[in-house]
Amino acid sequence: MGVTSLLKGHSNSYSLNKKLFLPFSVYAPYALFALLLIALFRLSFHPFSSSINQSPVSFSKEGNVYENPCNYSNGKWVQDRDGPLYNGTTCGTIKEGQNCILHGRPDLGYLYWRWKPRKCRLPRFDPNTFLRLLRNKHIAFVGDSIARNQLESLLCMLATVSKPNLVYTSGADNKFRRWHFDSHKIVVSVYWSPFLVRGIEKSETGPNHNEVYVDSVDERWGADLVHIDMIVLSIGHWFLHPAVYYESGSVLGCHYCNGLNHSEIGFYGVMRKAIKTAFKTIIERKGANHGDGIDVFLTTFSPSHFEGQWDKFGACPRTKPYRKGEKRVEGMDAEMRAVEVEETETAKLNAKKFKGRLRLETLDVTKLSLLRPDGHPGPYMYPFPFANGVHDRVQNDCVHWCLPGPIDTWNEIMLQVIRRWNIQSRRGVRLIP
């Protein structure tokens, strides 16, 4: 019952007016009663926990910052009538294979879901806020094709308010590109580096396996660190391929290297070493300069959803998210995520040795991505794949994400972390975990 309804229960308007003009000593009990009802009403619809969860930080009497971090990785997908900020025809930076709308995907229900964290609120992506907070900054996405996928999602959302101008492109398939947002003097770059460390990719003219040097950073992005203000790292899927690993100039071991006289060591430990090398290089090069420092995100492993073998025409035909409890992060997905989370936490500790501003965070998207088997291009990695009828064998992409699609949520979460960092920076106070 609302406050207005409760007041109407006090006789008629005439008797109420009489009470309003009684002496204060007589009127006071009614006033206190009304205030109590208002307080109970507000508490019922706006509990204390709500205001806490909407605020990224709180402050002690000493001025230290106490985090109220949202666990964005714990939640569920809920239906959303508003849909995405952009579509396949309004954004010109989508890689063709991820433009599911333009390629004729008929079911568009996958566009109308939002990630809802369990104990806090995740606001919609506000491109104006992002551009304001990153004014005059250089943002770099470094890693594999999933890093590029996340980059293109960000560009599409920002393009709804400010045009990105392509100012540089290089490499096969435009693997190195750079855009400039003139409105806010922001530079956004993408660096192809599927191992983060130095690697030689398998090719038709070379060996039929990758060669990875775990103790040497890939200088195609490492050499530009001096100009980078925020870096988003993303790796994982390329470590599943056959490879020979090197450390300190010698063969460390290999993965799926049949016919080679090397020890099979798997890829988890190697991926851990690669991440360590990347973090170490970033921290030492940016921390030692005592300049503006750098903000670092590591996006956790993004699961694929092939039903059947990916190389034997496996598909991802589902059209809705998994329901609560229907799918869990386990096996390889859990192992990959664990390595990335653990190494980010270790890097945070190492960063404290330097005086420069070094902020690191895990962008934990493994669970929320696992629950979206409907968000991949599938057969619509190609334009209108069934225009000439349904075929039994059609290649599917169940690794990358449609744009727009679930991957837009990754950038929504990233923006909230940046907002929290900005609040801490403006307050000029120390962070207490």
C-alpha positions in Angstrom: 0.0 0.0 0.0 1.5 3.4 -1.0 1.8 6.5 1.2 -1.1 8.2 -0.5 -3.4 5.3 0.0 -2.5 5.1 3.7 -3.3 8.8 4.2 -6.7 8.5 2.4 -7.6 5.9 5.1 -7.7 8.7 7.8 -11.3 9.7 7.6 -12.4 12.3 4.9 -10.5 15.4 3.7 -12.3 17.7 6.1 -11.2 15.8 9.2 -7.7 15.6 7.8 -7.6 19.4 7.3 -8.7 19.9 10.9 -5.9 17.7 12.2 -3.4 19.7 10.1 -4.3 22.9 12.0 -4.2 21.4 15.5 -1.5 22.5 18.0 1.9 20.9 17.4 1.7 18.8 20.6 -1.5 17.2 19.2 -0.3 17.0 15.6 3.2 15.5 16.4 2.1 11.9 16.7 0.4 12.0 13.3 3.5 13.5 11.7 5.8 11.0 13.3 3.5 8.2 12.1 3.5 9.5 8.6 7.3 9.8 8.5 7.6 6.2 9.8 5.4 5.0 7.0 7.4 6.9 4.4 10.6 5.4 5.8 9.2 1.9 5.7 8.0 2.5 2.1 11.4 3.6 0.9 13.1 0.7 2.7 10.7 -1.8 1.1 11.5 -0.6 -2.5 15.1 0.7 -2.0 17.0 -1.6 0.4 20.4 -0.5 1.6 22.2 -3.1 -0.4 20.8 -1.6 -3.6 22.6 1.8 -3.1 25.8 0.0 -2.1 25.9 -2.2 -5.2 25.3 0.8 -7.5 28.3 2.6 -6.1 31.7 1.2 -7.2 33.5 2.4 -4.1 32.9 3.7 -0.5 35.2 5.8 1.7 36.5 5.5 5.3 36.9 8.3 7.7 40.6 8.2 6.9 39.9 8.8 3.2 40.9 5.3 2.1 38.8 3.7 -0.6 37.0 0.5 0.1 35.9 -1.5 -2.9 32.3 -2.7 -3.4 33.2 -4.6 -6.5 30.5 -6.2 -8.5 31.1 -9.8 -9.4 30.1 -9.4 -13.0 30.9 -13.1 -13.7 28.1 -14.3 -11.5 24.6 -13.8 -13.0 22.2 -14.8 -15.7 20.9 -13.8 -19.1 17.5 -12.1 -19.0 15.3 -11.1 -21.9 15.6 -7.4 -23.0 13.2 -5.6 -25.3 15.5 -2.7 -26.1 18.1 -4.7 -28.0 21.6 -3.6 -29.0 23.0 -0.1 -29.7 23.8 -0.8 -33.3 23.1 -3.3 -36.1 24.9 -4.9 -39.0 24.0 -2.1 -41.4 24.9 0.9 -39.2 28.5 -0.1 -38.3 31.1 -0.3 -41.0 33.9 -1.9 -38.9 32.4 -5.4 -38.4 34.5 -8.2 -39.9 32.4 -9.8 -42.6 32.3 -13.2 -41.0 30.7 -11.8 -37.8 28.0 -9.7 -39.5 25.2 -12.2 -38.9 22.4 -9.7 -39.7 23.9 -8.7 -43.0 24.5 -12.4 -43.9 20.8 -13.2 -43.5 20.5 -14.9 -40.1 16.7 -15.1 -39.8 16.4 -15.6 -36.0 17.1 -12.3 -34.3 16.1 -13.4 -30.8 19.8 -13.6 -29.8 19.9 -9.8 -29.9 17.4 -9.4 -27.1 19.2 -10.7 -24.0 21.1 -8.8 -21.3 23.5 -10.1 -18.7 22.2 -9.5 -15.2 24.8 -9.8 -12.4 23.4 -11.6 -9.3 24.0 -8.8 -6.7 24.5 -5.6 -8.6 23.5 -3.6 -11.7 25.3 -3.6 -15.1 24.3 -0.4 -16.9 24.0 -0.2 -20.6 27.1 0.8 -22.5 27.3 4.6 -22.7 29.6 5.6 -25.6 29.8 9.2 -24.4 31.0 8.2 -21.0 33.7 5.9 -22.5 34.9 8.6 -24.9 35.0 11.1 -22.0 37.0 8.9 -19.7 39.5 7.9 -22.4 40.0 11.3 -23.9 43.5 11.8 -25.3 44.3 8.1 -24.7 45.7 5.2 -26.8 43.8 1.9 -26.3 45.3 -1.2 -27.8 43.7 -4.7 -28.2 46.4 -7.3 -28.3 45.9 -11.0 -29.0 44.0 -13.4 -31.3 40.9 -13.0 -33.4 38.8 -12.9 -30.2 40.7 -9.7 -29.3 39.8 -8.3 -32.7 36.1 -9.4 -32.2 36.0 -7.4 -28.9 37.7 -4.4 -30.5 35.1 -4.3 -33.3 32.3 -4.5 -30.8 33.7 -1.5 -29.0 34.2 0.4 -32.3 30.6 -0.2 -33.3 29.2 1.0 -30.0 31.4 4.1 -30.0 30.5 4.8 -33.6 26.9 5.5 -32.6 28.1 8.9 -31.3 31.5 9.5 -32.9 33.0 8.3 -36.2 36.2 6.2 -36.0 38.6 7.1 -38.8 40.9 4.4 -40.0 44.4 5.9 -40.1 46.6 2.8 -40.4 46.4 -0.7 -41.7 49.0 -3.4 -42.3 49.4 -7.2 -42.6 47.4 -9.9 -44.1 43.7 -9.7 -43.3 44.4 -6.2 -41.8 45.8 -7.8 -38.7 47.3 -4.5 -37.6 44.9 -1.5 -37.7 44.5 1.9 -36.0 41.5 4.3 -35.7 41.3 7.8 -34.5 38.2 9.4 -32.9 38.7 13.1 -33.7 36.0 14.2 -31.3 38.0 13.1 -28.3 41.5 12.5 -29.7 41.3 8.8 -28.9 43.4 6.2 -30.7 42.3 2.6 -30.8 44.6 -0.1 -32.2 44.5 -3.8 -32.8 47.7 -5.9 -32.8 47.6 -9.5 -34.0 49.6 -11.5 -31.5 47.9 -14.9 -30.8 50.4 -16.0 -28.2 51.3 -12.5 -26.8 54.9 -13.7 -26.9 57.1 -14.2 -30.0 55.7 -16.8 -32.3 56.0 -18.2 -35.8 52.7 -19.4 -37.1 52.4 -22.6 -39.1 52.1 -22.1 -42.9 51.8 -24.0 -46.1 55.5 -23.2 -46.9 56.9 -23.8 -43.4 56.4 -26.3 -40.6 53.0 -27.7 -39.9 53.1 -26.5 -36.4 53.4 -23.2 -34.5 56.7 -22.2 -32.8 56.3 -20.3 -29.6 59.1 -18.5 -27.6 57.6 -18.2 -24.1 60.3 -15.9 -22.6 60.3 -13.2 -25.3 57.4 -10.8 -25.8 56.1 -10.1 -29.3 57.7 -6.8 -30.1 55.1 -5.9 -32.7 53.1 -4.6 -29.8 55.8 -4.5 -27.1 57.8 -1.9 -28.9 54.7 0.4 -28.9 54.1 0.2 -25.2 55.5 3.6 -24.6 52.6 5.1 -26.5 49.8 2.9 -25.1 47.7 4.0 -22.1 45.3 1.1 -21.9 45.9 -2.5 -23.2 43.4 -5.3 -23.5 44.9 -8.8 -23.8 43.1 -11.8 -25.1 44.5 -15.3 -25.9 43.6 -19.0 -25.7 42.4 -20.7 -28.8 45.7 -20.7 -30.6 47.3 -22.7 -27.8 45.1 -25.7 -28.9 47.0 -26.1 -32.1 50.1 -28.2 -32.6 53.2 -26.3 -31.5 56.8 -26.6 -30.4 57.8 -24.4 -27.4 61.1 -22.7 -26.8 62.6 -21.2 -23.6 66.1 -19.7 -23.1 67.1 -20.8 -26.6 66.2 -24.5 -26.1 63.2 -26.6 -26.9 60.9 -26.7 -23.8 58.5 -29.3 -25.2 55.6 -29.5 -27.6 51.9 -30.1 -28.0 50.5 -32.6 -30.6 53.9 -32.9 -32.2 53.7 -36.4 -33.7 56.8 -37.3 -35.6 59.1 -34.8 -33.7 61.5 -36.0 -31.1 60.2 -33.6 -28.4 58.4 -34.2 -25.1 54.6 -33.7 -25.0 54.0 -31.1 -22.3 50.5 -29.8 -23.1 49.7 -26.1 -23.3 48.4 -24.9 -19.9 51.9 -24.3 -18.5 53.1 -22.7 -21.7 50.1 -20.4 -21.8 50.9 -19.4 -18.2 54.5 -18.6 -19.1 53.3 -16.5 -22.0 51.0 -14.5 -19.9 53.8 -14.0 -17.2 56.1 -12.7 -19.9 53.5 -10.3 -21.2 52.7 -8.9 -17.8 56.3 -8.7 -16.8 57.2 -6.7 -19.9 54.2 -4.4 -19.5 54.9 -3.7 -15.8 58.7 -3.2 -16.2 58.5 -1.0 -19.3 55.6 1.2 -18.0 56.4 1.1 -14.3 60.0 2.0 -14.7 59.2 5.1 -16.6 57.2 6.7 -13.8 55.0 8.3 -16.4 51.3 8.1 -16.8 51.4 4.4 -16.4 49.0 2.0 -18.0 45.7 0.2 -17.4 45.7 -3.5 -18.3 42.8 -5.9 -18.9 43.1 -9.6 -19.5 40.0 -11.0 -21.1 39.5 -14.6 -19.9 39.0 -17.6 -22.2 35.8 -17.5 -24.4 34.4 -21.0 -24.9 33.3 -22.3 -28.2 30.0 -24.2 -28.7 30.5 -26.8 -31.4 28.1 -29.7 -31.3 30.3 -32.3 -32.9 33.9 -31.8 -34.1 34.7 -28.3 -35.3 36.7 -29.7 -38.2 34.0 -32.2 -39.2 31.1 -29.8 -39.8 30.2 -29.4 -36.2 27.5 -26.7 -35.7 26.1 -24.4 -33.0 22.3 -24.5 -33.8 20.9 -23.3 -30.5 18.8 -20.2 -30.6 18.5 -19.3 -26.8 21.0 -19.0 -23.9 21.4 -21.9 -21.5 19.2 -21.8 -18.5 20.5 -21.5 -14.9 22.2 -24.7 -13.9 22.1 -26.1 -17.4 25.8 -25.5 -18.2 28.9 -25.2 -15.9 32.4 -23.9 -16.5 34.5 -27.0 -16.4 37.2 -29.0 -18.1 39.5 -27.0 -20.5 37.3 -23.8 -20.2 37.8 -23.8 -16.4 41.6 -24.6 -16.6 42.2 -21.8 -19.2 40.2 -19.3 -17.1 42.0 -20.3 -13.9 45.4 -19.7 -15.4 44.4 -16.2 -16.6 42.8 -15.2 -13.3 45.8 -16.5 -11.2 48.4 -14.7 -13.4 46.5 -11.4 -13.3 46.4 -11.5 -9.5 50.1 -12.3 -9.4 50.8 -9.4 -11.7 48.9 -7.1 -9.5 51.2 -7.9 -6.6 54.3 -7.4 -8.8 53.0 -4.0 -10.0 53.1 -2.7 -6.4 56.9 -2.6 -6.6 56.7 0.3 -9.0 55.6 3.9 -8.3 54.0 4.4 -11.6 50.2 4.0 -12.1 49.8 0.3 -13.0 46.2 -0.9 -12.8 45.4 -4.5 -13.8 42.1 -6.4 -13.9 40.7 -9.6 -15.2 37.8 -9.2 -17.5 36.1 -12.5 -16.5 33.8 -13.3 -19.3 34.1 -17.1 -19.4 30.9 -18.0 -17.6 28.6 -15.4 -19.3 30.0 -16.4 -22.7 29.6 -20.2 -22.0 25.9 -19.6 -21.5 25.4 -18.1 -24.9 25.6 -20.9 -27.5 23.2 -18.8 -29.7 25.5 -15.9 -30.1 27.9 -17.3 -32.8 27.7 -16.8 -36.5 27.4 -20.5 -37.1 26.7 -21.0 -40.8 26.1 -17.3 -41.3 29.8 -16.7 -41.3 29.0 -16.7 -45.0 26.3 -14.7 -46.7 23.0 -16.5 -47.0 24.4 -20.0 -46.7 21.0 -21.6 -47.4 20.0 -19.5 -50.4 20.1 -22.6 -52.6 18.5 -25.0 -50.2 19.7 -26.7 -47.0 23.0 -28.6 -47.2 24.1 -31.4 -44.9 27.6 -30.1 -44.7 28.0 -26.4 -44.0 31.0 -24.9 -42.3 30.1 -23.2 -39.0 31.9 -20.6 -36.8 31.1 -21.4 -33.2 34.1 -19.6 -31.8 33.6 -15.9 -32.7 30.6 -13.8 -31.9 28.0 -12.1 -33.9 28.1 -8.3 -34.0 26.0 -7.1 -32.3 25.8 -9.9 -29.8 26.9 -11.2 -26.4 30.4 -9.9 -26.8 29.1 -6.3 -26.4 28.6 -7.2 -22.8 32.3 -7.6 -22.3 32.8 -3.9 -23.1 29.9 -2.9 -20.9 31.8 -4.6 -18.0 35.1 -3.1 -19.0 33.5 0.4 -18.9 32.3 -0.1 -15.4 35.8 -1.1 -14.2 37.2 2.0 -16.0 34.6 4.2 -14.2 35.6 2.7 -10.8 39.3 3.4 -11.6 38.4 7.0 -12.6 36.5 7.6 -9.3 39.5 6.3 -7.3 41.9 8.5 -9.3 39.8 11.7 -8.9 39.5 11.1 -5.1 43.3 10.7 -4.9 43.0 8.1 -2.2 44.4 4.7 -1.5 42.6 1.5 -2.4 41.9 -1.0 0.3 40.9 -4.5 -1.0 
